[in-house]
Each structure stands twice: as C-alpha cells, then as structure tokens.
Amino acid sequence: MANVRNLKKDINYVLGDIIEAVYIWELTNADKDNKKAEAIIEEAITTFDELITKVNQKDVENKKKHFKAVNMELEERGRNLIDKINSL
C-alpha cells in the first residue's frame, strides 16, 4: 500500500464508478422498476462510509495489515455490488 491518500482515492473511484454504472442502467432501462438499483446505490454509499471510517481509525496496532485488510474488503464488497448490477 503506497499511502492512505491512495487508498481513500481507490475507495472513492471504485464506489463512484459502481454508482455511475447503476445510474447508466437506470437511464437505459427506464421502463423497469428501479427499487433494486436504488438499493445498490444505498449499499455503495454505506460501504463508502464504513470503509472511510476504517481508514481513518487511529487506534490501529499494525497499520500496514489494517490498510491491506481494508483494501481486500473494498475488492470483495465492490465485486459483490458489481454482481448485483449485472443481475439487474
């Protein structure tokens, strides 16, 4: 992990791109129900808040291990959200 700033940028870009993909889906599928799409957006926002809170924790014993775990969680939750978008 290069630094905390890059991790925060990664979180922002990944989840921002997921939200953008949902908005694009909503625009191209205006005739379908958007409740599931809105739930995905809400989940992405919640994920963003939780991951940024974890990155900003000050009472971490091993910072390198902690940030690596946050990065792995970002990948896992991001893939989960992408799978949900693909299933719409």
WOJOLIN-V790337 format. One record per residue. RES is the residue in one letter. SS is DSSP state (H for helix, E for strand, L for the rest). PHI is phi in whole degrees, 0 to 359 (999 if undefined). BURIAL is + if it has 16 or more other C-alpha atoms within 10 Angstrom, else -. Layout:
BEGIN
<<RES SS PHI BURIAL> <RES SS PHI BURIAL>>
END
This chain:
BEGIN
<<M L 999 -> <A L 292 -> <N L 195 -> <V H 294 -> <R H 300 -> <N H 293 -> <L H 296 +> <K H 297 +> <K H 296 -> <D H 300 -> <I H 300 +> <N H 297 +> <Y H 293 -> <V H 298 +> <L H 288 +> <G H 296 +> <D H 294 -> <I H 295 +> <I H 297 +> <E H 298 -> <A H 296 +> <V H 293 +> <Y H 297 +> <I H 296 -> <W H 299 +> <E H 298 +> <L H 291 -> <T H 277 -> <N L 235 -> <A L 296 -> <D L 279 -> <K L 265 -> <D L 289 -> <N L 261 +> <K H 297 -> <K H 292 -> <A H 295 +> <E H 295 -> <A H 294 -> <I H 294 +> <I H 297 +> <E H 299 -> <E H 295 +> <A H 296 +> <I H 294 +> <T H 297 -> <T H 300 +> <F H 303 +> <D H 300 -> <E H 295 -> <L H 290 +> <I H 294 -> <T H 298 -> <K H 294 -> <V H 295 +> <N L 276 -> <Q L 298 -> <K L 261 -> <D L 267 -> <V L 261 -> <E L 286 -> <N L 243 -> <K H 297 -> <K H 299 -> <K H 295 -> <H H 297 -> <F H 292 +> <K H 294 -> <A H 295 -> <V H 296 +> <N H 297 +> <M H 295 -> <E H 295 -> <L H 300 +> <E H 299 -> <E H 295 -> <R H 290 +> <G H 297 +> <R H 298 -> <N H 299 -> <L H 293 +> <I H 295 +> <D H 298 -> <K H 294 -> <I H 296 +> <N H 295 -> <S L 273 -> <L L 295 ->>
END
